[in-house]
Amino acid sequence: MPWFMLFVAIIAEVIGTSVLKSTEGFTRLWPSVIVVIAYETAFILLSLCLKKIPVGIVYAVWSGVGVALITLVAWIFLDQPLDAPALAGLALIVGGVVIINGFSKTTTE
């Protein structure tokens, strides 16, 4: 269950970050509401994950997967270009998360 909550926290954070530009500095109501709810959901679920998964692992997975997903969302939906170095960096981030989850003995308590 903590890994599922972490996954949902990541998705909520990606939604909040994706909508953040639409708030226009928090001057538009509904995009601002979406951002606040998404970030609140992300942080609540993130804190619940910490009951079972060490903070370093949670943060590494949350930030790594979040960065990769928000970059892909920006590329696909917001027409932001990705060049070869950006793709290589994303591959390294995802690879690091895979190594932590697949090989580290510290992923669960």
C-alpha positions as CSV (number, residue, x, y, z in Angstrom):
1,M,0.0,0.0,0.0
2,P,2.8,2.6,0.7
3,W,4.1,2.1,-2.8
4,F,0.7,2.7,-4.3
5,M,0.3,5.9,-2.2
6,L,3.7,7.0,-3.4
7,F,2.6,6.4,-7.0
8,V,-0.6,8.5,-6.5
9,A,1.5,11.2,-4.8
10,I,3.7,11.4,-7.8
11,I,0.7,11.6,-10.2
12,A,-0.8,14.4,-8.0
13,E,2.4,16.3,-8.0
14,V,2.7,16.0,-11.8
15,I,-0.9,17.3,-12.2
16,G,-0.2,20.2,-9.9
17,T,3.0,21.1,-11.6
18,S,1.4,20.8,-15.1
19,V,-1.3,23.2,-14.2
20,L,0.9,25.6,-12.3
21,K,1.6,27.9,-15.3
22,S,-2.2,28.2,-16.0
23,T,-2.6,29.9,-12.6
24,E,-0.9,32.9,-14.0
25,G,0.7,33.7,-10.6
26,F,-2.3,32.3,-8.7
27,T,-4.6,35.0,-10.2
28,R,-6.9,32.5,-11.9
29,L,-9.2,30.7,-9.5
30,W,-9.8,27.2,-10.9
31,P,-6.3,26.4,-12.0
32,S,-5.1,27.7,-8.6
33,V,-7.6,25.4,-6.8
34,I,-6.4,22.4,-8.8
35,V,-2.7,23.2,-8.0
36,V,-3.4,23.5,-4.3
37,I,-5.5,20.3,-4.1
38,A,-3.0,18.4,-6.2
39,Y,0.0,19.5,-4.0
40,E,-1.9,18.9,-0.8
41,T,-2.8,15.4,-1.9
42,A,0.8,14.7,-2.9
43,F,2.3,15.9,0.4
44,I,-0.3,14.0,2.5
45,L,0.3,10.8,0.6
46,L,4.1,11.4,0.7
47,S,4.0,11.7,4.5
48,L,1.9,8.5,4.8
49,C,4.5,6.6,2.7
50,L,7.2,7.6,5.2
51,K,5.6,5.3,7.8
52,K,6.8,2.2,5.9
53,I,9.5,3.4,3.4
54,P,12.7,5.3,4.4
55,V,12.7,9.0,3.7
56,G,15.7,8.8,1.3
57,I,14.1,6.2,-0.8
58,V,10.7,7.9,-0.9
59,Y,12.3,11.2,-1.9
60,A,14.5,9.7,-4.5
61,V,11.6,7.9,-6.2
62,W,9.2,10.8,-5.8
63,S,11.6,13.4,-7.2
64,G,13.1,11.2,-9.9
65,V,9.9,9.8,-11.3
66,G,8.2,13.2,-10.9
67,V,11.0,15.0,-12.8
68,A,10.8,12.4,-15.6
69,L,7.0,12.5,-15.8
70,I,6.7,16.3,-15.7
71,T,9.3,16.5,-18.4
72,L,7.4,14.1,-20.6
73,V,4.1,15.8,-19.9
74,A,5.7,19.2,-20.9
75,W,7.1,17.6,-24.1
76,I,3.9,15.9,-25.1
77,F,1.2,18.4,-24.0
78,L,3.0,21.7,-23.7
79,D,5.2,21.5,-26.8
80,Q,8.4,21.9,-24.9
81,P,11.3,20.4,-26.9
82,L,13.6,17.7,-25.6
83,D,17.1,17.4,-27.1
84,A,19.5,14.4,-26.8
85,P,21.1,15.6,-23.6
86,A,17.7,16.0,-21.9
87,L,16.7,12.5,-23.0
88,A,20.0,11.1,-21.7
89,G,19.5,12.9,-18.4
90,L,16.0,11.5,-18.0
91,A,17.3,8.0,-18.8
92,L,19.8,8.4,-16.0
93,I,17.2,9.6,-13.6
94,V,14.9,6.7,-14.4
95,G,17.8,4.3,-14.3
96,G,18.7,5.5,-10.8
97,V,15.2,4.9,-9.5
98,V,15.2,1.4,-11.0
99,I,18.5,0.6,-9.4
100,I,17.3,1.9,-6.0
101,N,14.1,-0.2,-6.2
102,G,15.6,-3.2,-7.8
103,F,18.9,-3.6,-5.9
104,S,18.9,-1.6,-2.7
105,K,18.3,-3.3,0.6
106,T,17.0,-0.1,2.1
107,T,13.8,0.2,0.1
108,T,11.6,-1.1,2.9
109,E,11.8,-1.3,6.7
